[in-house]
Amino acid sequence: MKVTVCIGSSCHIKGSRQVVEQLQNLIAQNDLSDKVELGGTFCMGQCQKGVCVTVDDAFHSVSPESVDEFFETNIKAKVS
């Protein structure tokens, strides 16, 4: 599974660094490093929607506050 987080200026201001750090921790804690590839990219063209994240090309809007729920629903549930 490929998870890509926007690290462009708009998403950075909205917390993309925290989102990346939290996802790194959740992937490690759940021993999914061999199943989930986490990467970064610049602008995805959806700046108004918050921190932009794609999971295998499916777009999601994530905030530092919603990372845990996003991880459980869109990553862990699909690779476990």
N, C-alpha and C positions, 0 to 999 in steps of 0.2 A: 504494500500500500504506500502510495506517495502522498505526503502531506506537505503543502507549500504555504508559507506565511508571507504576506506582503510586508516588506521592511522599508517601503517608500516613506517619504516625509509625512504624508497625511496619516498613514497607519501607525507610523512611529509615534506621532503625537498622541494617538488614541490608545497606545499601549502595546504595540506589536512586540517590543522587546520582552515585556512581561509574559505575553502569550507564548512566545518561543521558549522562554525559560521554563514556564510551567509545563508546556508540552514535553520538553526534554526530560523533566523530572518524572512526569506521569508515564512516559514511554519506558524509562529506566525502571521505575518502581514496579511496573507491571510486566517486566521482562519481555518487552516487545521490540527491542532494538533490532532483532533479526527480521522482523515482519513489517516494521514501519520505517520509511525513509523520510526524514524531516528535512526540509530545505527552505530557503528564502528566495524571494524574488522582489523586483521593484514593481512599481505601479501595475495593478491589475485593471485599472479603469473603473473601479467601483468605490472611489474614495469616500463618497457620502455614506457608505454602508458600514463604516467602522473598520476594524482590523479584518482585512480580507484573507480568507483561508480557503484553499481548495483541498479536497480529499479525492484523489483519483479524478481530477478535473471537475468535480461537483463543487460549486461555490457556496461558501458559508460566511456569515458575518459573526465574528467572535470578539468578545471583550475580555479583559483580564478577569472580570467577575464571572464570566460564563464558561471559562475554559474547562473546568471539571465536568460540567454537564455535557459540553460539546465532546470532550474526550470519551466519556462513557457511551454516548449515543452514536457518535459518528466514527470512532476509531476502535475502541476496545470491543464493542459489540460486534463489529464486522470482521475482526481478525481473530478473535478468541474461538 
